Amino acid sequence: MEILHTLEEKKQNLKLLLREYLKEDVCVAFSGGVDSSLLLVMAWEAAKESKRTVYALTMDTVLHPAADLEAARLVLERTGAKHVVLKLNELAVPEIRMNPLDRCYLCKKELYTRMLKFGEEHGVRILLEGSNEDDLHVYRPGLKAVKELGVKSPLAMLHITKDEVRALAREYGIPVADRPSSPCLATRLPYGTEIDLTLLERIDKAEEFIRGLDFYNVRVRVHKDIARVEIDQKDFFKFLDCRQEITRKLKDLGFTYITLDLEGFRSGSMDAGRREENGYADREN
């Protein structure tokens, strides 16, 4: 399919591609984030024409923020997709528990293998996932699993960027159009640090508290006794105004030292300096 460059042209090509997939039943890896939400809503639009079934597969895992499932339910109200929640304890895999450099690859392989097994049990051959164009230019070892397992990535295939995903989600009235990204909580720990579920719960609570003070992008990265808070640079002064409240809460959660990262929020900051190929495209980060 020829790749065109305006957002409207990309949208039309995405609709055509999804109509092709929806000649049969499909599964959509559905996290409740904006990428998978757009994919699910547009897949459902195609399914209404073809009278096929869309399964929205949401993984209930130990490494993802608790708010994800609630966000997923908000989007599902707009569709007639069949929602299936699959439970998975990634830490049952010893290699994942030690948070290795390829943790994301190992996790995604477990997640998508489980989804593909569901599809096989229900006679569904196609699994769609929501990686976008921007994901091809940063360190995303999980995309290697996508490629190996034959999972389809329509947004990335059509070079649709994150900003374009959000624009389309607003156009479709999807309630999570402006929801910040909510990646796996293990990304808050340095590689090689054993993943502790109690610590992840504390990190999740800390981030929820700071977001509740009207901060958009929030990450609490933990280095032993230090909680390194990343927020958007434009919010630094607001953060300082709230510093006593934030410090008190994070200390109550058991963090000894609270710091503000002066570089601000950076997606994947624990990957700083990494130049491995991401396994999806023949490009470096």
Secondary structure as UniProt FT lines:
FT   HELIX           7..21
FT   TURN            22..23
FT   STRAND          26..29
FT   HELIX           34..50
FT   STRAND          54..61
FT   TURN            62..63
FT   HELIX           67..76
FT   TURN            77..78
FT   STRAND          82..88
FT   HELIX           90..92
FT   HELIX           94..97
FT   TURN            101..102
FT   HELIX           103..121
FT   TURN            122..123
FT   STRAND          126..128
FT   HELIX           133..137
FT   HELIX           142..149
FT   HELIX           154..157
FT   TURN            158..159
FT   HELIX           162..171
FT   TURN            172..173
FT   TURN            175..178
FT   HELIX           185..188
FT   TURN            191..192
FT   HELIX           197..211
FT   TURN            212..214
FT   STRAND          218..223
FT   TURN            224..225
FT   STRAND          226..231
FT   HELIX           233..235
FT   HELIX           236..241
FT   HELIX           243..252
FT   TURN            253..254
FT   STRAND          257..260
FT   TURN            262..263
FT   TURN            267..268
FT   HELIX           269..271
FT   TURN            272..273
//
